[in-house]
Every structure is written in C-alpha cells, then in structure tokens.
Amino acid sequence: MQPYPQNWTHVTEFVLVGFAGVREARLLFFSLFLTMYLFTLVENLAIILVVGLDHQLWRPMYFFLTHLSCLEIGYTSVTVPKMLAGFIGVDGGKNISYAGCLSQLFIFTFLGATECFLLAAMAYDRYVAICMPLRYGALVSWGTCLRLAGACWMVGFLTPILPTYLMSQLTFCGPNVIDHFFCDVSPLLALSCSDVTLKETTDFLVSLTVLLASSAVIAVSYSNIIWTLLHIRSVAERRKAFSTCAAHLTVVSLFYGTLFFMYVRTEVASSINFNKVVSVFYSIVTPMLNPLIYSLRNKEVKGALSRAIFLKSWKGQ
C-alpha cells in the first residue's frame, strides 16, 4: 500500500512497464512473443476446425478440447497484443486506462477460472470412460456435456466479480506505473493507497476455492483411474487405457503447477521479475504447448489432422 501524498489525484490511467530490462533486445523479444502468439492462434484454431469438420472426433473428449482451445485463444489475446505494442513503442502502447485495466483483470481471471473447471470436467470424462465404460454413453451424453461446459463458463464468469469489485473500490493516487506486462493483481495492489487486507484475503480465498474445488475433482478422478488401471491384467490394455488420459494429465500438471505457485499467496511484495517469468509461462507458453501435447500424444487427432491436410492437398491438385 502506498501512503497518501499531500496533494493527490485519482489515477485514471496506468503505465505497463513490461520487460523494461530487455530494452536493447526488445525487437528480438517482440519477434519471439509474436511468433509464439501466432503459433498459439494457428494451433488452437486448427484443433477447433479439425474437430468440427471430422465426424470421427464428434465425441465428448474432443468437444471439451474445442472449448479448451477457445479458452487458450482468449487467454493469450487478453494480454499478448498489449505487451507486443509496448515492445515496439506504439503510441500509447504501454498505457492502459483504469477501466481497461480492471476489464483486462476481470477477463483474464474469468478465463483462467473457466479453464480450471473445464480441466476438471475433462478429468471426469476420462474417469467415466476408463472406470465405467459400459455406462459412458448414459453418464456423458451430449446433454451432460453441454451442461458441464455451460457450468464451467458460468462459474468461471462469476469467479472474478467480487475480487474485481473490491479492486474497483481501492484508491490509486499515484504512482501509476505497473511493473508487469498486464494488469495482474499483485502489482496493482502494490500501487494502492488504500488498505488492501480485505482484497488480499478475498483473492486468496477465491483462488484457493477455485483451485481446490477443481483439483479435487481431478485428483479423485485420477485416483479412481489409477486404481482401475492397476486391476487391468493386460499390459497392452493398461497402456492403451492410460494413453487416452496422458495428454490431459500433462496439461493439468503444467497449468495447475504454475497457478498454485502464482495465486495461492497473500504477500504483495514478492519477486516481480520472477512473477513475470511465471506469468509468461502460464499465459503464453502453456497455451502454445497444449495443442501440441494433445496432437502429438493422440493418434485420433494426428489422424484427423493428416486427413485434413491430405484432403486439402488432393483438392488443390
């Protein structure tokens, strides 16, 4: 919390510092992050199109995968374009209005929470498929999938309402420089002139609730999956069953590992530079890796991509 200056004015605009320490190599970093961003968009759009066009992938697991790809596109698009504008010195590229900052924070939290719940829904899908295959069609029907996906988006949308409201009630009287590449909670709280105890406590409890609720579903699902796999006598059958959830387990490990580290904390004064590195990992690197993990470790997705490329090549001849 910043102390109130004698003659203070309410902050109406923030300046995003971004990666000020790499000024000499800013074009290199701009090219790197732009390439990663475009690669993320292309990969996730490819997943959405392939699943939508290939009837063999019209199954619950891939239905949830398309929602995950939509989230990844939104997740990166909320932060990366603004960061890129700051790298190349576009007019006002580093500036963001007070309302814009709160909006960015709201949308980023909304999409992050939705992804937590969606990964939990995907874990439930794998649990039913492996542990109760004969009842899979009844328990994971298209109606159930739509309700689960809708619930994930709705609860994700509700998650940041109270934290964002409390943030809007804080006073910012200067300075207005955010030492980050987007409007994250921790650097914003460091600039507030108000008492941030209630806001910090609320953020901690909301983050912990989202992470524990979603990770509990995942943990229970995979505990049952492992128990079922251990009782499969055939090594080949066991390997085949595990291969259907290996990609999801990898994605969960990457996503939850960084989120638990970043957001389950109460201290505002933490290593800002280290937080930036971790933020880059979960907001840029992970969304880029997820489609690769699903496509490289899934024969059906690889087959669908191959058929789509072959069909395009055949039509072009």
Stockholm file with secondary structure:
# STOCKHOLM 1.0

chainA/1-317         MQPYPQNWTHVTEFVLVGFAGVREARLLFFSLFLTMYLFTLVENLAIILVVGLDHQLWRPMYFFLTHLSCLEIGYTSVTVPKMLAGFIGVDGGKNISYAGCLSQLFIFTFLGATECFLLAAMAYDRYVAICMPLRYGALVSWGTCLRLAGACWMVGFLTPILPTYLMSQLTFCGPNVIDHFFCDVSPLLALSCSDVTLKETTDFLVSLTVLLASSAVIAVSYSNIIWTLLHIRSVAERRKAFSTCAAHLTVVSLFYGTLFFMYVRTEVASSINFNKVVSVFYSIVTPMLNPLIYSLRNKEVKGALSRAIFLKSWKGQ
#=GR chainA/1-317 SS CCCCCSSCCCCCEEEECCSGGGGGGHHHHHHHHHHHHHHHHHHHHHHHHHHHHCGGGCSHHHHHHHHHHHHHHHHHHHHHHHHHHHHTTCTTTTEEEHHHHHHHHHHHHHHHHHHHHHHHHHHHHHHHHHHCGGGHHHHTCHHHHHHHHHHHHHHHHHTTHHHHHHHHTSCCCSCCEESSSSCCHHHHHHHCSSCCHHHHHHHHHHHHHHHHHHHHHHHHHHHHHHHHHHTCCCHHHHHHHHHHHHHHHHHHHHHHHHHHHHHSCCCSCSCHHHHHHHHHIIIIIHHHHHHHHHHHTCHHHHHHHHHHHHHHHHHHC
#=GC SS_cons         CCCCCSSCCCCCEEEECCSGGGGGGHHHHHHHHHHHHHHHHHHHHHHHHHHHHCGGGCSHHHHHHHHHHHHHHHHHHHHHHHHHHHHTTCTTTTEEEHHHHHHHHHHHHHHHHHHHHHHHHHHHHHHHHHHCGGGHHHHTCHHHHHHHHHHHHHHHHHTTHHHHHHHHTSCCCSCCEESSSSCCHHHHHHHCSSCCHHHHHHHHHHHHHHHHHHHHHHHHHHHHHHHHHHTCCCHHHHHHHHHHHHHHHHHHHHHHHHHHHHHSCCCSCSCHHHHHHHHHIIIIIHHHHHHHHHHHTCHHHHHHHHHHHHHHHHHHC
//
